[in-house]
Amino acid sequence: MEVGARMSNPGATAERAKDKAKQTAQTAKLAAAGPWVEVPARLGYAVRGVLYITVGLLAVQVAIGDGGATTDKQGAIAAIGAQPYGKILLIVVLLGLAGYSLWGLVRAILDPLNRGTDPKGIAQRIGYLISGLSYGSLILPTARFIMGAGDSGGQSKGTQDMTATLLAQPFGPWLVGVLGLISMGGGLGQVYLAMTADFKKDLNLGEMSDGEVKMAVRAGRFGHAARGVVFSLLALFLVQAALHVDPKEAKGLDGALLTLAQQPYGPWLLGIVALGLASFGVYSLLSARWIRVSRP
């Protein structure tokens, strides 16, 4: 009789399955908001902030002719390792990179911020996945720096090697071109965040003073705008590599900053973007304190 009842009421069975799926998803989101994610995520934001501030300030020095270097996050890690107690600092950086990588994967898969499954939500979650993988790729180089075997040569070489591998595949130029267009979308997304300050919704605004909110918004706007410029340049480099079937056309963050420095009014352009990247670092440090790790 019970089997017959189930077969005679498929709608109720489907509804139960739907409710169970919702309950499972809610349980996963609650787990994602636990300390096992929150603590590493907040450390990850702090480390991200330190890396961007380091990259930005080194580039500012280049812009004003006071030494420095146009480098990337890996170069920033090398610079941190060269400081007194560098290995201890790098262990903290390593933990932060692992935490931020974990946070990217959690946001992409478990969706604790309720981005959803509409096109905009899927695009954001893909961005979180890429971010998680990107920061995760810095874990091994950081471990090598701790062991004294790191290479601070910059990210452009690694980008060119990856591009060369992709170009050698069937339809390789098309694949690299598509990646370039996706990167361009990421750059435009950063510009959108700078214009709208939409990133505010992920901050615990109710726990912040008016001054703290203004500081976070100003730093976030300037920082996202600078990242939009850099991401767009990286996308153009990829598209050029695809069109010319030349992996040397691809560049990393260090190459993008150097390209800015070589343009007319290059020191001004580099200085503004570099300050923007440092500003993004400040925003990241504020996020370490005020970011939401879940949304109702």
N, C-alpha and C positions, 0 to 999 in steps of 0.2 A: 504493500500500500504506500509506503514512504517513497519508494522508487517511482511509483506511478504518479504520486503527487508532485515530485520534482519534475517529471517529464511533462506533466500537464500544466505546469506553471513556470515556463522558462524565463519569463520576465522577472519573477521573484529571485530565481537563481542568478540571473545576470546582475540584478540589483545588489544581492549579497556579495557577489564577486567584486562589484564596483566599490562597495563600502569597505571591503577587506583591503582592496588596493589603496584606497584613500588612507585607511588606518595605517597600513604599512609605510606609505609615503610620509605620513605625519610622524610616525615613530622614528623614521630615518632622519627627518629634519630636526627632531628634538635631540637625537643623538649627535647630530652635526653641531648643535649649539652648546654641547657640553664642554667642559674644561679641556678634554683631550684634543679639541680643535681650537678653542678660543685662545688658550695660552700660547701655543705655537704660532697661531695666526697673528696675534698682537706682536710677538717677538719678530715675526716676519715683516710686518709693516715697519717696525723700528729699524731693522737691518736694511730694508729697501730704502728708507729715508736716508740713512747714513751713506749708502752707496751713491744715491743720486746727488746728495750734497757734495760728496767727494768728487764725482765726475764734473759737476757744475763748477765748483771752485777751482779745480785744476784748469778747466777751459777758460774761466774768467782770467786767470793768470796769463794764459796765452794771449787773450784778447788785449790785455793792457801791457803786454810785453814784459812780464815779470816772471818768466819761466813757465812752470806748469806743463800741461800736456793735453792734447785732445785724445781722450781715452774712453773706455767703456766700463761696464760694471766689473769685468774681469780685471782691468787695469786698476780700478778702484780697490778691488780686493788685494791686489799686489801692494798698492800704496798703504793700505791699512796694515798689512803684514810687515811692512818695513818700519812701523812705529815701535817705540819701546813696548815690550810685552805683546809684540805683534802676534805671536802664536796663540796667546790666550784670547786676544781680540778675534782672531780668525776662527777659533772654536765657537765663539758666540755667533759670528757671521754664518758659520756652517749650520748651526742649529736654526738660525733665522731663515736661511735659504730653504732648509728642509720644511720648516713650518709654513712658509709662504707657498711653497710648492704644494704641500698638503692642502692648504686653504684653497688654492686654485682648483684642485681636483674635486674637493668637497663641494665648492660652489657650482662646478660644472655638472656633477653627477647627482648630488643630493638636493641641490637647489634650495639651501636654507634661506636665501633672500627672496624667494618666490618670484623669480624672473619669468617662470612659466614656459610654455611650449609654443607661443606664437612666434612669428619670424623674428621680431625684435628680441624676445627672450632667448631664443635659440642662438642668435648671433652673439648675445652677451655671454651665454654659457660657453660657446666655442672660444670666445676671447679669454674666459677664465681658464679653460683647458690649456690654451696656448701659453698663457701666462704661467700656469703651474709647471708646464714642461720646460719653459724657458728658464725659470729660476731653478728648477731641478737640475738643468744641464750645468749649472754653475757649482753644484755640490762637489763633483769630482775634481775640477780645477782647484777649488778651495782646499780640499783635502791634500792635494799635491803641494800647495803653498805651505800648508802646515808641516808637511814632511820635508820641505825644502827643495821640492822638485817642480815648482810651478813655472809657468811661462807667461810673462806679462806682455807678450807681443801684441795683444789686441784681438778684438773679435772679428775684424774684417777677414783675416786669413781663414778662420773657421767658416765664415759665411761663404767665402769663395770656394772652399773645399766642398761644402754641402751643395752649392750651386752647380759645381762641376759634376758631382755625382748625379744630380737630377738631370742636367743637360744631356748626360750620356745615356739616359733611358729612352725607350720609345716615346715619342711625343714629348720629349724632355723640354724643349723650348716652350711648348704650350703649357706644360705643368708649371714651369718657373714663372711664366707670364700670369697665370691664374693666381699663383701665390703673391705676385706683385700687386695684382688688383685687390686681393683680399687684404694685403697690408695697407693699401691705399684707403680701403674702407675703414681700417683701424685708425689710420691717421685722421680721417674726416670725423670719426667717432670721438676722438680726443678733442678736436676743435669744437664739436657740438657740445661736449661736456663743459668746455671752457666758456662757451657763449651762454649756456643755460644754467650752469652750476647744478646740473641734475644730480651730481655726485652727493649733494647735501642729504639726499634721502637716506643714504646709508650711514649717516652719522647720528649719534644719540643726541640730537639737538636739545632735547628737554633737560639734559644733564649739563649743558654748556652755558656759560654766560654769553651775553651779547658780544662782548669783546672777543671771546674765543670763537664764536661762530663767524664773526667778520674776518678774523685772522685765517680761519680754515678756508673760507670761501675765496678770499683774495689769493692765498697761496695756491689753492686748488685751481682757480681760473688760470693764473699765470703758468702754473706747472703743466696743466693739461694742454694749454696752447703751445707751449714749447715742445711737449711730446708729440703733438700733432704735426708740427713742422718736421721733427726728426723722423717720425714714422712715415710721413709722406715722402721724404727724401729717400729713405730706405726702400720704399715701394718703387720709386722711380728707378733706382739702381737695379732692382730686380727686373723690371720691365726692360730696361736697356740690355741687361745680360741676356734676356730671352730673345730680344730682337736681333742682337748681334751674335748670339750663340757664343758668348764670351764670359766665362765665370769671373774674370777679373773686373768686370763692370759692377759686380755686386760688392757691397760694403756693409760694415757693421756700424755701430754707433760712433766709434772712433773715426771711421771714414766719413761719416755724415758731418761731424763737427769740423773735420779738416776741410771738407768741401766748402762749408760755410766760410771758413777763414780765408779761403782762396778767392772768394767773390769780391766784386767791387764793394767797398765799405765793409769788407770782410770782418775786421776787428769789431765793428759795431754789431754786425749780424751775429757773430759768434758770441759776443758779450751778452747780448739780449737773450739769446737762446740758452746760453750757459746759466745765466741768472734764473731763467725759467725752470731749468732742470733742478737747480738748487732749491727753488721754490717748491717744486714737486716733492723734493726730499723733505722739506719742512711740513708740507701737507701730509706726507706719509707718517712722519713722527706724530703729528696730531691724530692721525687715524689710529695709530697704535693705542692711543688712549680712548678715543671716542667712537671708533667704528662699530657698527652693528655686526654681529655674527649670525643673526637670524632676524626674520621679520614675521609678524603674525599673519 
